[in-house]
Amino acid sequence: MVLHPSPPDTTRLAYDDFGGDGRLVVLLPGAGDVRSEHRFLGAHLRHAGYRVVSADLPGHGQSPVADRYGVEETSSALVDLVSTLQAGSAAVIAVSFAPAAAVWAASDRPDLIAGVVAISPHMASDTSIKGRIMAASIRLLMRGPWAAPVWERLYRSWYKLGTPPDLDGEIAKIRKMLSDPQRRRAARQTLLAHRHGVEERMGRLPVPAMVVFGTADDHFDDPAHEATRLAGQLSAEKVLVDGAGHYPHVESPQIVGDAVASFLARLG
């Protein structure tokens, strides 16, 4: 499949266009990752007939750096991208940090965001002792040249069913990104971004939603319980991928792809 990268732009998110003539579907990766995280899911949905665009988060990959990186800023960048593509309203499939921004965008602009699929979503800041320790570690470890190897070690551990054959190449892209101090700051601030206002918007989300979790995702004490809780808050469908970690759409692209395609078909 031939991807069509976005033309250079100093203000808008960088993206790959998988092509297709159906409903626009925008894919957002997690914080500290790049848009090719969605290489398998994007190809699956393109094959299902959708117009698929996978974008880097602000300051990540090839997207321009900014002054601030948070939920609201990412939401604004997402809305700007959908508007720029001029392909009608979009379904947004987002991972980890990014679902909070997708919910924010959908609550503010339901004319542009037709539905949200939240994969392994961190919708709220973790204020537990464990969460505060993790935040302090991120502030320290994501500042210097040691950020890339530390992040690589963590990243590899989040795959539970098995690693894709091209994982080394994906990690090389991430390491290159984190070698740039400005992009390290973008990843660090995105990982630490507060979620104030997200929960209130979750309760009044005006578009259909789906949550997807791996049952072995060690980002959560009980992934199945978290999936049920968030599905209730969002009035969303729920998909659990048995044995998968934080990247079920990479570990089990057929299962996740089929579930997402079915959800998209019900949007009309």
Secondary structure by P-SEA (a helix, b strand, c coil): cccccccccccbbbbbbccccccbbbbbbccccccccaaaaaaaaaaaccbbbbbbccccccccccccccaaaaaaaaaaaaaaacccbbbbbbcaaaaaaaaaaaaaccccccbbbbccccccccccaaaaaaaaaaaccccccaaaaaaaaaaaaccccccccaaaaaaaaaaaaaccaaaaaaaaaaaaccccaaaaaaacccccbbbbbbccccccccaaaaaaaaaaaacbbbbbbcccccccccccaaaaaaaaaaaaaacc
